[in-house]
Amino acid sequence: MEGKKQGTKAKEKAVPRLNIGEFIGEMKAELAKVTWTSREEMQVYIKVVVISTLLFGFGIYGADLLIQGVLNGLGVLVRLIAG
């Protein structure tokens, strides 16, 4: 008995090679299909991102201060009770 399994080899598909000129030509053709965002839209999106980042940052900062205050208050309370 042979210890090897006989199976069929997967046929490799030949990938066509492009030269650099063909590559750049196809790249330009694909980039021509792209719909670019206008300058005004991009400015609006940037403002939304900056404002929302600031709001979330201040929200997290406020939550951190609240939690820190509660924990410090509990520490003071425990010291008063325990002596």
N, C-alpha and C positions, 0 to 999 in steps of 0.2 A: 504494500500500500504506500502510496505517495503521501507525504505530509503536507503537500502544497495544494491549495485549491486552485482550480483552473477557472478563470473568468475571462470575460471579454474586456479588452482595453477600451477605455473611453476615447473616442476619436477626438482629436484636438482640431478645433476650427481654426483655420488660417485667418489671422487678423491682417487686413491689408495695411501696409505701411504707407504713410504719407510723407512727402518731403516737407520741408519747412514752409515753402511757398504755398502749398496746398493747405497746410494747417492754418496759416495766417489768413488765407482767403476764406476758409470755412468759419474761422473765428469771427471775422468781420461780418460775415453773412448772419451768424447767430446773434451778434450784438446789435445788428440792425433790426432784429425782431423784438428787442426788449423795449418795453414801455417805461420810460424814465419818469421819475417823479419831478414835478415842476419845483422851481425854487421856492415859490410861495407855500406850496404844500409841505415841503421839507422844513421850512421855518416854523410852520404850525406844529409839525410832529416833534421838532426839537423842543419847542416851548412846553408841549404836553409832557414830554419825558422829563425835562428838568423840573417842572413844577410838581409832578407826581413823585419824583424821587425826593424832593425836598419835603413834601408832605408826609411821605412814608417815613423818612428819616426823623422828622420831628415827632411823629407818632410813636416810633420805637423809643426815642429818647424820653418822651413823656411817660411811656409805660415803664421804662427802666427806672426813672425817678420815683414813680409810684411804688413799684415793687421794693426799691431800696428803702423808701420811707417806711413802708409797712414792716419790713424786716428789722430796721433799726428800732422802730417802736416796739416790736415784740421783744427785741433784745433788752431794751430799757425796762419793759414790764417784767421780764424774767429776772433781771437783776434786782428789781424792787421786791419781788416776791421771795426770791431765793436768798437775798441778802448779799 
